[in-house]
Amino acid sequence: MVRYKAALRLAIRKNKRETEIDFLNITALLDLMTIILVFLLQSMASSATSIAESQDLTLPRSVMSDEPAQEGVRVTISKSAILVGDGSDPVVELPSRESLMQSGLDARHKRSGQPGDLYIVPLANALQSVREFDKRLRASRNLDTSTSEAIIVADAETPYRLLIEVLYTLGQCEFGKYHLLVRKSDSG
């Protein structure tokens, strides 16, 4: 009997294996990881920040600063008029919002006399004198005189067409940098 028990213990020791963890379901874990991987790949592929830049496509760099710019001519687009600088004399009296949304500013204010033209002559005339003054000021400060800055203060309900006409006229008058003045959101 002693010999039997010793042989039994020896057989148990020889046949003893390490215990396996057979209760972990690796299939479910792999399924979950695959779903997460697909989700991450999809969200990264549709993100605007993942656009590849090349020689053909170079994205512009932001020039946003903490404080709004103080330099530049102020162009105000109110509900009734377009003003240049700090003056209260309107450069252009605006018609009703409905007609502005349809065809923009009246053709009599346009360079070609056509309603499809984007160039606003009275605004350009006012901007030319401001641009000449800014050129002299920039030259005296040894700054770049090739372009000027404009701060656009527009009413929240300004029609898109009118805003485009003002921006186009600014560009034609050698104003190359624009600051759109907005009010900070209360939620942010």
SULTADA-V596414 format. One record per backbone hydrogen bond with DSSP energy under -1.0 kcal/mol. NH is the residue of the N-H (numbers start at 1). CO is the residue of the C=O. E is the energy in kcal/mol with one decimal. If there is no record, write none. Layout:
BEGIN
nh:co:e
NH:CO:E
NH:CO:E
END
This chain:
BEGIN
nh:co:e
5:1:-2.5
6:2:-2.3
7:3:-2.3
8:4:-2.2
9:5:-2.4
10:6:-2.3
11:7:-2.3
12:8:-2.4
13:9:-2.4
14:10:-2.3
15:11:-2.2
22:20:-1.1
26:24:-1.1
29:25:-1.0
30:26:-2.3
31:27:-2.3
32:28:-2.1
33:29:-2.3
34:30:-2.2
35:31:-2.1
36:32:-2.2
37:33:-2.3
38:34:-2.5
39:35:-2.3
40:36:-2.6
41:37:-2.5
42:38:-2.3
43:39:-2.3
44:40:-2.1
45:41:-2.0
46:42:-1.6
50:47:-1.1
51:48:-1.1
54:57:-2.4
73:149:-1.9
75:151:-2.7
76:83:-2.4
77:153:-3.1
78:81:-2.5
82:92:-2.2
83:76:-2.7
85:74:-3.5
91:82:-3.0
92:82:-1.2
94:80:-3.3
100:96:-1.7
101:97:-2.3
102:98:-1.5
103:99:-2.2
104:100:-1.6
109:106:-1.5
110:107:-1.5
111:119:-1.1
117:114:-1.3
121:109:-2.6
124:120:-2.3
125:121:-2.5
126:122:-1.7
127:123:-2.3
128:124:-2.1
129:125:-1.0
130:126:-1.2
131:127:-2.7
132:128:-2.2
133:129:-2.0
134:130:-2.4
135:131:-2.4
136:132:-2.0
137:133:-2.3
138:134:-2.8
139:135:-2.4
140:136:-2.0
141:137:-1.2
142:139:-1.0
143:138:-3.0
148:174:-1.6
150:177:-2.3
151:73:-3.0
152:179:-3.0
153:75:-2.7
155:77:-2.2
158:155:-1.9
163:159:-1.9
164:160:-2.4
165:161:-2.2
166:162:-2.3
167:163:-2.5
168:164:-2.7
169:165:-2.2
170:166:-2.4
171:167:-2.3
172:168:-2.2
173:169:-1.3
174:171:-1.4
175:170:-2.3
176:148:-1.3
177:148:-1.5
179:150:-2.3
181:152:-2.8
END
